[in-house]
Amino acid sequence: MDSIQENRGDVHIISIKTDIIADNVSELKKILGDMVSTSRFNVVLDMSAVNYIDSSGLAAIILKLKEFRKNKGDLRIAAVNDSVKTIFDVTFLTSLFKIYPNVDEACKDFN
């Protein structure tokens, strides 16, 4: 999975550069799992380059969300396009995830 990672204070940003589908979801699980295992619990998932996320991708981020919150952190979603936002809407995941228009807004909300 093509991604870029950066830190802003105690917030870790993961910018996903490809669609999130069954073929690459194990890589996303590893990236998010590495955040948990290294005690980085405040994570923003930048999805500005993601055009599609399938059910396996949704399941992966839901499972990791629970781990982040169990450790007093959170997984925030940023910069989704309209088609990805529709997927979150129809699956009612907008009630579970905080979704922000951009990475800056998601990072600010951690403070």
Secondary structure, 3 states (H helix, E strand, C coil): CCEEEEEECCEEEEEECCCECCCCHHHHHHHHHHHHHCCCCEEEEECCCCCCECHHHHHHHHHHHHHHHHCCCEEEEECCCHHHHHHHHHCCHHHCCCEECCHHHHHHCCC
